[in-house]
């Protein structure tokens, strides 16, 4: 994660420790929320790879949702309308950077 963050913030003026700290908080929130879901232990009796793969997929979906909502909140603060903020976000988002994070 540190390598990806270092490559993503190169030239933006943001320091690496702040960026890594924010990314870690996003991942921590995603893990806490995903662990509370009742469907997280869907494959307890199967091989470990099934359970690990399932949890990885759920964690990725929740982390992506949190990341998108945080970006949406930044646009909402400017527009005070969720629909307009969503359109602005979708028009201006850097998708390769979003998926890399």
Residue pairs with C-beta under 8 A, 6 or more apart in sequence:
1 20
1 23
1 24
1 27
2 16
2 20
4 100
4 101
5 16
5 19
5 20
5 23
5 101
6 16
8 19
8 97
8 100
8 101
9 16
9 19
23 101
26 63
26 66
26 67
26 70
27 63
29 66
30 59
30 62
30 63
30 65
30 66
31 59
31 62
33 62
33 66
34 40
34 55
34 58
34 59
34 62
37 58
39 58
40 54
40 55
40 58
41 51
42 51
42 54
43 50
43 51
43 54
44 51
64 99
67 98
67 101
68 89
68 98
71 89
71 93
71 98
72 82
72 85
72 86
72 89
75 85
75 86
75 88
75 89
76 82
76 85
78 85
78 88
79 85
79 88
